[in-house]
Amino acid sequence: MPYYVMMFLWGIVCLILQSTLFSQLMIASVKPDLLLILIIFNCFFQGPYKGCAFGFFLGLLEDLYLGSYIGMNALTKALTSLVGGWLLKGAFREKLLVPVLALFLGSIFNGTLIIFLGHIIGLNWDWNLFYWKVLPMAIYNTCLVPFIYSSFYHWVEQDIKQQSL
């Protein structure tokens, strides 16, 4: 199955899981952003521009699914994967520390962008959201990396080898 078809299907699975199962697995009143995890992992292998397009598409899908602030997740996830793709060019993606740091910093960047955009459009969101939503979500996302990244890395590497044959 082509890479982007499989990634799209994974995106749908992540969206469903984070709105159902992970709503029951909240820690400190936050749940992980599985779509953001998938988007940041994708920009490791696809680079900033393809990663940005994929981030925009899955962010828009999330906005349409959630039904509020259409375009906010699309914009923030696109910008996060664009910046992440630029910063991760040439990174040692086989080392676990790289995706751990990238996901932590990417989660903080994405959450800060959401708060910033909320202020721009006139929402009265307190900047303390950073401390009691963004930071705990970034930690939660980061804690999932050891359980997810190895399988994702091996799947992508195998897919790249099959495409080159």
N, C-alpha and C positions, 0 to 999 in steps of 0.2 A: 504494500500500500504506500502511495507517495507520502513523503514527509509531512507536507502541510495538511493533507487530509487527516493523517493520524493526529497531528497537533491540534487541528480543529476539533476532532472527536475528544481528545484529552481535555481541551478547553471546556467543552460542554459537560464532561464528567466532573471537572473541577468546579464549575459553576453550580452544578446540582449538589455536589458534596458540601461545598461551603455554605449553601443555603439550607441544607437539611441536616446531615449528620454532624457537621462541625458547629452548627448552631447549638447542639447539645453538648459539645465538647469545649465550651468556652472556659477560658482561664482568665481570671482577673477581668471579667466582663468583655473579653476580646476573643475573636476567633481568627485563625490564620487566613490570609488572602492567597488561596491556592492558585488563582489565576495569575497573580503577580509572581508567584514562585515559578510557574510555567513560563511566563513571559521573560523573566530574567534568565532562566536556564536557556531559553531559546536564543536570546541575544548573544550568549557565549559562542554558539555555533553558527549563527546566521549573520552576525554583524549588526551594525547600528541601523542601516536602512531597512533591511528585511525585518529586523527585530522591531523597528518602529511601526512598520505597516501591520505586523502581526499583533503588536501591543494595542494599536489603535482599534483593530478589528475586534479583538477579544474584549477590550474595554467598552466598545460600543455595544457588543453583545451583552455584557454585564449591565450596562445602563438600560438597555431595552428590557432585559429580564427583570431588573429591580424597579424600573418605572419612575425613577426620580432623578432629577438633575441630568438629563440626557446630554451626553457629551463630556461630562466631567471625568469619569473613569477612562473614557476613550483618550482624552487629551493627556491626563496624568500618566497613564500606562504607556502611551506612545512616547512621551518625553522621557520617562524613566528608562525605557528600553533603548531609546536613542543614545542617551548619555551613558547608560551601562554598556552598550555595544561599543561606543568609542573608547571608554576606559578599559574595557576588557580585551581589546584587540591585542593579540599576542600573549595573553595571560596563560599561565599553566593550568588549563582547565581540568587536567587529570588529578590535580592536588586538591584535597577536600577543603583546605583553608581558603582557597580563592572563591569558590561558590558561597562558603559561609560568610565571608566578609562582604562579598558582592550583594548577597541577599539581604544582609542586615542593613548595609548602607542604602541599597535600592529601596528597601521598605521604608526607611526613614525619609528618603528623598520623595518617594511617592506620597506618603502620608502628609508631609509638609506641603507639597504642592496642592493636595486636596484642601487642606485648611486655608492656604493662601487663596485658592480659587473661590472657596466659600466666602471669604471676606470680600473679594472683588465683586461677587454677585449679590452681596448684601446680607448674607446669612450672619446671624449673631453668634458665631462659634467662638468660644473662648480659646485663647492660645494655650490654655492648660490642657486642651485635648491632646497636645503633643505628648505630655507626660503620662496621661492616663489612658490613651488610646493608641497613638502612633508608636511610641516606644515599646509598650508591651506586645503589640502586634508584630513589631520587628523582631523581638526576642522569640516570640512563638514561631514565626516563619523560619527563623534561623535554626531553631531546635529541630525542625522537620528535615533540614538538609541532609543529615547523615542517613536518614531512612529513605530518602527519595533520590538523591543525586546520583549515586552509583548506578542504579538501574537505568536512569535517564541517560547518563553518559555512555554506558555500554550499548544501549539501544541506538543512540545517535551514531556512535562510531561504527556499529554494525551496518546501519543504514547507509552511511557514507561509503563503506567498503563495497556494499552491494551495488550502489549506483555507479561506482567507478569500474565495475566489471563489465 
